[in-house]
């Protein structure tokens, strides 16, 4: 069995994601969605994504494209390409699908997926999370999770300080 091929199959386009979402809905799966840059994957990301995955049966991750990350985070970001970041996130056993998100907001993707659970970091109140209206109108949950361990920015700062 080619494990790399299995990982790379989890990185999907919008058409494949629509097909997967339809199948998971038919099977009665509880779909969880989150999005982020996941530039230098660290323990905080792993804990966050693990917690997100535990809120349902299927975890879909919207991964911001290189252009989107540059717009959101500024010059010099991302450190890793969207292809590398997507494969790294897809390699996590509890991630079921990764889609590259070129828009700065995941709103249109959330409209497409209509997840049962929407998860973001605790820097916002659930009602202020993009997509709250879509998910709550369908009776779903919007959850703000703490990222307990480090940030990519802190890692980058530490690297810059190393002689």
Helices and strands as residue ranges (DSSP letters): H 3-8, E 11-12, H 14-26, E 31-36, H 43-53, E 58-64, H 66-73, H 82-90, E 97-101, H 107-113, E 117-121, G 126-128, H 132-137, E 141-145, H 152-161
